[in-house]
């Protein structure tokens, strides 16, 4: 990932996949929806896209084989049609599945919600998977980068934030860290983001809540931005990506790049 240009990473939120509770039996529609959003993001000028099994509520901590197979099929369809860098996030915390899918479809990065430490979530207690993921990366070496959340959203944390950053990078071997708001679409605390930027030896990615309204204030404290809710039609996460909303954010980012020293 070219962090020097502070890339915009657009979210492709998948409809419910086969094997999930809300799956409606129409897998073709899942693929069509994902392709539409990915192509819209690319045409709007986003620097990368990331695919996530957002519709698979309630999420398991680790997904089953049906999910991995379906997710891989969708990701491969996107990889074949979209040329920008591709990321994979398998909810709730299946970094092993994410890396395996990314390796199979030649994706560029993955997001892991809890790489190090412990998070108290609606799925229960989730423990870090840094050791297991490092073993897999050794077995299947690649250029796939690992973006790891620090104090992931939709969770409660009891570890000090600054210590968690160091553990995630130095002991978890993350290539970049992700800092988010409290929930999907919620803006990040700018003081927390600024602290992360001061402390982290690796790039800092904003993981939620980026919009046209707050991008200028976040710009100097972050190296990339994962964007979902604000670029959806009517700003609602369940809707399709709006090319107009996505384009406005891209144009703003381009102007900020030009203005940067």
C-alpha positions, -999 to +999 in steps of 0.1 A: +000+000+000+013+034-009+008+053+023+026+084+011-005+094-008-028+087+022-050+063+003-088+061+005-099+024+010-135+019+002-156-008+019-175-035+000-200-047+026-212-081+015-247-092+017-253-123+039-232-152+026-243-189+023-242-204+057-251-172+076-284-168+094-298-141+071-287-156+038-316-155+013-305-182-011-295-159-039-257-161-042-257-145-076-272-114-060-244-114-034-218-114-061-236-088-083-240-064-054-203-067-044-191-062-079-213-031-083-199-015-052-163-024-060-166-010-095-183+022-083-155+028-058-128+023-085-146+046-110-150+072-083-112+072-078-107+052-046-072+039-041-082+005-028-112-016-018-117-039+011-143-067+012-160-077+045-187-102+054-208-074+069-241-092+064-232-123+083-248-113+116-247-126+142-209-131+137-190-161+149-155-155+162-142-179+136-161-186+104-170-220+089-158-236+056-190-225+038-182-189+045-146-192+034-156-208+002-183-182-006-161-153+005-133-166-018-157-168-048-169-132-043-133-119-037-121-137-068-149-121-089-139-087-076-102-093-082-109-102-118-129-070-124-112-044-103-075-033-107-070-013-075-054-030-044-078-054-026-082-061+011-100-088+030-116-087+065-134-118+078-156-110+108-154-113+136-118-121+140-108-148+115-075-135+103-065-170+093-094-172+069-087-136+057-051-144+049-060-177+032-086-160+010-062-131+003-035-156-007-058-175-030-072-145-049-039-125-048-053-097-026-030-071-011-038-068+025-061-080+053-076-064+084-076-082+117-098-069+144-079-084+174-044-093+165-030-088+200-045-086+235-082-093+244-114-076+234-148-079+252-174-080+225-209-090+216-194-123+204-179-128+238-142-126+248-120-125+217-083-132+221-055-122+198-043-144+170-009-130+163+010-163+168-013-183+146-012-157+118+025-154+119+029-191+115+006-190+084+025-161+069+057-181+074+041-212+057+026-191+028+050-162+024+035-133+004+034-095+002+000-094+019+001-067+046-017-070+079-037-041+091-045-046+128-070-028+149-060-013+182-089-011+206-113-023+179-148-009+176-179-027+190-158-038+220-146-028+255-109-028+263-090-027+295-055-025+282-038+009+279-041+023+244-005+033+240+007-001+253-017-019+230-002-001+200+033-012+209+021-048+215+003-049+182+033-037+163+063-050+182+049-084+194+020-089+170+041-078+139+013-057+123+023-038+091-002-010+099-026-002+128-062+007+126-079+032+149-117+035+149-146+051+166-168+031+190-190+016+163-195+013+125-197+048+110-187+065+142-159+090+140-125+084+156-115+104+186-089+128+171-068+130+203-066+092+202-057+093+166-030+119+172-015+098+200-014+067+177+004+088+151+030+099+176+036+064+191+032+040+162+063+031+141+040+018+113+013+036+093-019+046+111-052+039+093-086+055+103-110+026+105-144+043+108-163+075+105-143+093+078-165+118+058-163+149+037-169+169+069-141+156+090-114+144+065-095+177+066-092+175+104-080+139+103-056+143+074-024+152+092-028+124+118-035+094+095-018+076+067-049+060+052-087+060+056-111+030+054-144+045+044-178+028+043-209+045+058-205+080+046-202+070+009-233+049+009-266+063-005-281+086+020-252+078+043-267+046+054-244+016+058-270-009+045-273+009+011-252+006-020-221+028-026-230+062-040-207+073-068-215+109-061-206+107-024-175+086-031-164+111-058-167+141-035-145+124-009-119+115-036-119+151-049-114+164-013-085+140-007-068+151-039-070+187-029-056+179+005-027+160-011-019+191-033-020+213-003+002+191+018+039+201+021 
